[in-house]
């Protein structure tokens, strides 16, 4: 997987000079030669080679709030007839229209108009008439000819991936589901959104068996196996069991849980009957692209899998399981290398970090970077019960914690907040990484939020994020 790079030079200048009140028919931006194409994208006149068209994407700083423009607004913006953020209904002063994605990453007031081939996850994409230039390529209303020299592979099929944080369906959540007689209720408000992604993954923080005695008292989490039907309806393809609660009712219950997840046609990852099974990846293929998943538990409590004993894959590291263990890390790096040889995109799901803080511990960054050096493309963590920062390392995305997704931690606001990480791939290239804020309600179900509630959740993330996702206005107090 590689992150897409810089736009072709001078494209925006051509677009701005060629747009006018007498613009071409709605839905088409002027071409780079200042002429207007009325052909179907990818078609050509007889006897001439096809010149593919790609969406003209409008992108802004990743920390800006989501923005949807009408087609007339979008075309006026590209033509230079809109010069302030207020004209778009957004916060900010003068708007700087540019043609380089790097300029947007550095400037909160910059907005780039670039071919979608040049977009990567360092920016936030603007939708036009509620259509996404990267996800809705065939329906998005603004297009331009593909830049000269565009690799046809970069126009590969679109694959969407959704990842959520900790899903705990036991304890008070389980009692509420049983009382309602609907074991899918906690996922119902977001079911369609998750199921719309080609691949959906998360961390199942409860066993599906009580075959043994509880090992963590009132913090022993077991869900009714009937919740699996709801997880399937919500589109889950992969569930990590590498966490500190998959062993809450002993090893027999852990094995039962692994088997029941697999029987529901969801791939379990991160735990198993022995160490070899716990380190075995889940590989999901969509649109000809193989997405491989690995997971590990750094928190403890669930026994570590042994050569002949059940448990979870582990890396011992601060703050819960001692200093960073080099042997554990090297073993996980080796697992990443093996998976990288057979998968196009490698995703690692760690259970790590300190609870109730949005600050990653330093070892999270060290381990994430070591796994990326070994070939991982994406690191998405959980356990802190708060959202934490995101960053790029070698053009690979690290999301330290997505927070809670379904949980009964209603004792504070941050423990009732989380995000869906929605990823867009063209082939194996990561084109967009979008954080969708959710708030867990009194019924323990997460719901997507917008406006001030969403901004508050994202602010917690930006406060401890690395560049280009952090700016001074979001600096966390020390």
N, C-alpha and C positions, 0 to 999 in steps of 0.2 A: 504494500500500500504506500502511496506517496500523497502528500498534500499538494493541491494544485497551486500554481505560482502566479506570476505577474502578467498583467494584460499587455497586449501589443501596444506599442507607442503610437501616440497621436490619434487613436481611434476616437476619443471623445471630441477632439477638436473638429474632426470631420462631421461627427454626429451633430454637434451644436450648430455648426454653420449650415448644415443641410436641413435642419428642422426649421419650420416656419409655420405661420398660421395656415398656410396652404399645404400642410403636411400630407403624406401619403395616407391611404385608407387606414382606418382605425385597426390597430392590432399589429401594424408593421412599423418598425423604426427605419429611418433611412439607412441605406447600405454604406459601407466604407468608401464606395466610389461616388457617394452623393447621389446615387440613382436609387429608384424605388423598385423593389421586386414585388410583383403581385402573384408570383408562383407559389405553389405549395412548397413548404420547406423541403429541400432536398431534391426538388424537381429541376428540370432544365429544358431549354428549347431543343428541338430535335437536332442532333448532330453536334451538340456541345456537351462537355462533361458537366455532371451535376455539381452545383456549388451548395454544400449544406449550409443551413442557417442554424443559429443557436440563439437561445434567449439572451436578450440584453438585460443583464442583472443590475439592479440598483442596490448598493451595499453601503453600510455605515458602521461606525464603531460598535464593537460587540457589546458594550455596556449600555447602549441606547435602548430605550423601550421599543417593543415591536411597532411596526408602522405598516399600514396598508393604504395604498393610494388608488384612486380611480385612474382609469386609463388616460383621461384628459390631463389630470395632474401630472402623471408620470411623463407624458410627452412634453408638457410645458416645462417640466424640470430639466429634461434632457436638452431642450431647445434653449435653455438659459433664461426662461421667462419667470422662474421662481428663484428668489435670491435669499430668502430667510427661512429658518426652520418653522417660524410661526405660520407661514403660509401653508405648511404641511400639517399643521396642528400638533407640532412637536415643540419641546423645550429647546431653547438655544437662540443665538443671535444670527449673525450672517452665515449663510450656508455656502460652503466652498465645493463646487462641483469639480471633480478631478477624474483622472483616467488611470490611476494606479492604486492597486489594493493596499500597497504599503503606506500610502499617504493616509488612507482611512484608519489604519491601525495606529497611526501617530496623532491623529487630529480628530477630536470629538465633533468638530463642526464640518468635517469633510464628508462628502457623499460621492461615491464613484459610480459611474455608468460604464460597465465593462462586459465583455462577452462572458457568458456563464462558464466557459472553459477556464477562465482565469480565477474563478472564485474558490476560496478555501475557508476553513473553519475559524480564521482569525477575524471574521467580520460577521455582522448581522445582515441577513438578506431582507430587503423590503419586498412585500408581496404587492401585486397589482391586481385589482379586482378579485382579491382573495386567492390568487393563484401564485404558486411558488415557482420561481424560475428554474430551480434545481430539481424539484420533485414533480412539477407539472409541465415538463418541457413541451409536450405536444399541445397544451391548452393555454400556455402563458402567452399574453397578447403582444409582447414586444420582442422582435427578433432582429438579428444582424447576421451578415455572412460570417461564417467561421473564420477566424484569423488564418492567414496563409501559413501553411505548414502544420495545421492542426493534426495531431495524431488521431486517426480514426478510432483507436482504442479508447481515447478520452471521451468518446460519445457512447460508451458502453451502456447497457441497460441500467436503470436506476434501481437501487436496492435501499430500502429504509429499515433502520434498526432502532428499536426503543429499549432503553435500559432504565429500570427503576431501582429504588433503594430497598430497605429492609421491609419484607412482607411477613408480618407476624399474625397468624390466624388462630392462635390459641387464647388461653386465659380469658379476659373479659370480651375480647373480640369473638372468640369461639362461642361463649355463652350467649352473646347477642345474636349471632348467626343462628344458633340452635333455637332461641326463643322466637325468632322470626320465621323459622322453618325454611330459610333460604341461605344455603351455604355459599352462594355466589354474591350475596348482597354487598359485601365490602368492596368488591371490584366493579360493581355495576355502573357507577357514575363515570368511570374512565374506561369501561370495557371496550367500547367501539374505537376509541382513540388508540388504545394499545393493540387491538386486533387488526387495525388498519396497517400497521407496520409489517414488513415482510418477515422480520425476526423480532421477537420480544424476549427479554431476559431480565432476571431479578434474583434477589437473595431470599430464599425461603427460611425465615428465622423461627421455625417451629417444626417439631417432628410431626409425623403422621401416624404415630403409634405410641401406646403406653404399655409396651410389653415388659417394662421394668419399673423399678421404683424411681420417683422423682429425685434428681440429684442436685437441684438448685432451689429447693423449697418452693416458695411462691413465685419464683422467677423461672420455673420449669415450664416450658412452652410446648404444648401438644395440641395439634389441630385435628379435627375430624377429617378422615380421608375423603369425605364428600366434598371438601373444598377444592379438590382437584378438578372437578367438573367446571367450577367457576374459573379456575386458572386457565383451563383449556379454552373456555369461551372468551377470555380476555386475550387469547392469542399467545400465551407463554409457550416458548419453544425450548428455553434453557432455564434451569433453576440451580443456583449455587447452593450447596449444602455445606460449604466450608465456612462454618461459623461456630460461635461458642454456645449454640443451643441445639444443634443437631444431635448432640449426645445427651440431652437432658433426661432421657428415660433409659439410658443404658445402650449397650452396643446392639442388642437384638432389635430394639426400637429404631436405631439408626439404620440398620440393614433393611428393616421393614420399610422405612421411609424412602430409601434409595430405590428399592424394588417397586414401591407404589408409584413414585414419580415416573419411573421408566414405563410402567404398565399403562400410565395415562398418556403415553406418547409425548412426554416432555423429557428432555435430556437432563439427567442429574449430573452435576459436575462438582468436584472438590471433595467428595467423600465416597467411601466404598468398603468392601469386605477386606481389603488389604491396601498396602501403600501403592501397588501398581494400579489398582482400580481407582484409588483416590486421585492419582495424578493423570488418569486417563482423560483426554480432552473430549468435549462435545463438539462435533463438527456438523454445521447446518449449511446446506447448499441452497442458494437462491440465485436465479438468473445466471447460472454457470459460475458463480463465485462461491468459494468455500470459506465460511466464517468459522474459525476455531475458538473455543472458549476453554480457559483453565481457571481454577480458583484455589485460594488457600486461606487458611485461618491463622491469624497472628495473635489472637486474643487468648487462646487456651480454653480451659473448661471441657470442651469436647476433646476426647483423647486423640492424640496424633495417630494416624494409621501406621501400622508396622508391617514388616514383611509378610506376616501371616495373621495379623490382627486388624479388625475394623477400626475405622476412625476417619479423620479429615486430613487432607494435605495441609502442611503447616510451614510457616517460616517464623521462627522465634525472633522477636524483635521488641523494642520498647513500644508502648509503655507497660505492657502486661506480661510478657513472657521472656524478660531478660534482655541482655544486649543482643544486637543483631548477630545471628548465627550464620557464619559464612558457609557452613556445609549445607544448611537448609536453603540458603539463597542460591548457591551453585546448582543444587538439585533442581530448583524451580527454573533457573536459567536453562538447564539442559532440557527440561520439559518444553520450554518455549522454543528452543532450537529445533527439537523434533517436530513440534507442531508447525513451525514456520516452513518446514520442508514439504508439508502436504496441504497447508491451508493458505489462502490468499490474504486473509485478514486474521490476525491473532489478537484476541481480547483476553485480558486477565482481570479477574474479579477478586480483589483482596478484601478480607475482613480484618480491619486494622484500625489503629489510631486511638485517640483519647475521647472519652464520652463527653457530651455536652460542651463542646467548643467548636468554633469554626476554624480553628488553627490546626493544620496538619502538624504532626510531630516531624522533626527533621528526617528521621529514618524512612518516613513514607516517601519522601522525594528520592532518597538514596536508593531504596529498593525499586521504586518505579523506574528510575533511570537505568538501573542495572538490567531490568527486564526488557526495557526498550532496546538497550545495547545488544541484548541477546536475540532480538527479533520481534518483540511484541509491538503491535501497532496502536493499542488502546488500553489504558488502565482505568478501571471504574470501580471505586471503592465504596465500602459501607462499614457500619458499626457505630460511628460516633453519635448517631441519632440527631445530629444537626447537619445541615449542609456545610460543605467546606469548599475551598478554592479549587480552581482549575488552572492548568498551565500547559504549555507546549514544551516538549523536549525533543530535539532532532525532528521537528515537524510532526511529532506524535502527541496525541492528547492524553493528559492525565486529569481525571476527575477524582478528587480525593474522597469525597463522600456526597452521595445524592440525598442523604437524610432518610427519614422514615417515609415509607409509602403507605403501609397499613400497620397501625400499632395502637395500643391503648395507653400510650404515654401522654395523657391529657393534662399533665400537671404544669406544663409550660408552653408558651407559644412556639419556640423553636423546635420542640419535639413533635409538634403537630404540623410541621412544614417540611416539604421536600420538593424535589424536581424530577420530572421525566427528562432523561437525556435522549433527544431525538437526533439521530444521525442519518445523513444522506450520503450514499456512495454512488459514484459512477464507476462501474466496474469495481476495482479494488481501491479506488481513490476516494478519500474522505473529502467531501465537498462542503458539508455544513454540519455543525454541532450546535444544536439549539436546546436551551434549558427551558422547560415548561413548568412553571411553579404550580404546586398543588398544596392545599390545606386539608388536613384530616378533620372531618366533622365529628359531631357528638355520636354519630352512628359508626364511627371508626373507618369511614370510607373517605378516600381522598377525592377531591374535586379540583379541577383546573381553575385557577384564579387569574385575574388580570388587574390592571390599574395599580393602586397603592399597595394592595396586598402582595401582588407579584413583585413590585419594585422592592418591597421590604425583604423578601426572601432572596432575591438576586443580589441585593446590597450585601448580605452576609457572605455570599460567594465571592463577589468582587473584592471585598475587604482583604481576603487572604489569597487572592489569585496572583499568578505570575503574568508577565507581559505576554500578549497585548491586552489581557483581560483585566488589568488593574490600572486605576488612575488615582491621582491624589484625592479627588473628591470622595472616594470610597475608602480611604485609609482607615484601618481599624485602630481604635484607641489602644494604647499600650498600658 
